[in-house]
Amino acid sequence: MTILIKETVKEISRLSEDEQNILAIYIKKHLKELLAEAQREKYIEEGNYNIDDFNEETKQAIINIEEEENLTICTNKNDLYNQLGI
């Protein structure tokens, strides 16, 4: 067991029994998704990623920039607010 896992288990042990049970149920139910998300975050942090490692909003922003579509070009925030009708 890694040191990080041991530290996490120690923190979890400080929770009430009910909180530990709730957390355990959640982790069991979502373990696959949690591991996938953790891996994506690690790739992004290391700079070793592809567009699929980002969430949908970020992916769309990257695509818009790359394809120069749906972009709002503004000189300052007032210009942006005017273009957005705010």
C-alpha positions as CSV (number, residue, x, y, z in Angstrom):
1,M,0.0,0.0,0.0
2,T,1.4,3.4,-1.0
3,I,2.0,6.1,1.5
4,L,-0.7,8.3,-0.1
5,I,-3.2,5.5,0.3
6,K,-2.2,5.0,3.9
7,E,-2.7,8.8,4.5
8,T,-6.1,8.7,2.8
9,V,-7.2,5.7,4.9
10,K,-6.1,7.6,8.0
11,E,-8.2,10.6,7.1
12,I,-11.2,8.4,6.3
13,S,-10.8,6.7,9.7
14,R,-11.5,10.0,11.3
15,L,-15.0,10.1,9.8
16,S,-18.0,8.7,11.6
17,E,-19.0,5.2,10.8
18,D,-22.0,6.4,8.9
19,E,-19.8,8.8,6.8
20,Q,-17.3,6.0,6.2
21,N,-20.1,3.7,5.0
22,I,-21.6,6.5,2.7
23,L,-18.1,7.1,1.2
24,A,-17.5,3.4,0.7
25,I,-20.8,2.9,-1.1
26,Y,-20.0,5.9,-3.3
27,I,-16.5,4.8,-4.1
28,K,-17.7,1.2,-5.0
29,K,-20.4,2.6,-7.2
30,H,-18.2,5.1,-9.0
31,L,-14.7,3.5,-8.8
32,K,-14.3,3.1,-12.6
33,E,-15.3,6.7,-13.3
34,L,-13.1,8.0,-10.5
35,L,-10.1,6.2,-11.8
36,A,-10.7,7.4,-15.3
37,E,-11.1,11.0,-14.1
38,A,-7.9,10.7,-12.0
39,Q,-6.0,9.4,-15.0
40,R,-7.2,12.3,-17.2
41,E,-6.2,14.8,-14.6
42,K,-2.8,13.2,-14.3
43,Y,-2.3,13.3,-18.1
44,I,-3.3,17.0,-18.2
45,E,-1.0,17.9,-15.3
46,E,1.9,16.1,-16.9
47,G,1.2,17.8,-20.3
48,N,0.7,14.3,-21.9
49,Y,-2.9,14.5,-23.0
50,N,-5.2,14.6,-26.0
51,I,-8.5,16.5,-26.5
52,D,-10.6,13.6,-25.1
53,D,-9.0,14.2,-21.7
54,F,-10.9,17.5,-21.2
55,N,-14.5,18.0,-20.3
56,E,-17.0,18.8,-23.0
57,E,-17.0,22.6,-22.4
58,T,-13.2,22.8,-22.6
59,K,-13.2,20.5,-25.7
60,Q,-15.6,22.8,-27.5
61,A,-13.6,25.9,-26.6
62,I,-10.4,24.2,-28.0
63,I,-12.3,23.2,-31.2
64,N,-13.7,26.7,-31.6
65,I,-10.2,28.2,-31.4
66,E,-8.7,25.6,-33.8
67,E,-11.5,26.1,-36.3
68,E,-12.0,29.8,-35.6
69,E,-15.8,29.2,-35.2
70,N,-18.1,30.7,-32.6
71,L,-15.5,33.1,-31.4
72,T,-16.2,36.4,-29.8
73,I,-13.4,38.9,-30.3
74,C,-13.4,41.9,-27.9
75,T,-11.0,44.6,-27.0
76,N,-12.2,44.8,-23.3
77,K,-14.9,43.5,-21.0
78,N,-17.3,46.3,-21.9
79,D,-17.1,45.4,-25.6
80,L,-17.7,41.7,-24.6
81,Y,-20.8,42.7,-22.5
82,N,-22.1,44.8,-25.4
83,Q,-21.7,41.9,-27.9
84,L,-23.4,39.5,-25.5
85,G,-26.2,42.0,-24.8
86,I,-25.5,42.2,-21.1
